[in-house]
């Protein structure tokens, strides 16, 4: 499974700012990095979020 990375998120953010307006930049880079990794957390080696839909929902929740 391909994981989205920080550079891709920042590019999407920049494109949305260009399209819809707003302020460039991010408030806390470490929190964003944590949100990007959260869909891939495991417990005892087992994925917490199993499906791609669950991973996408967790990512969306983390970055919004």
ABEGO torsion letter per residue (X at the ends): XBBBBAAAAAAAAAAAAAAAEEBBEBABAAAAAAAAAAAABBBGGBBABABAAAAAAAAAAAAX
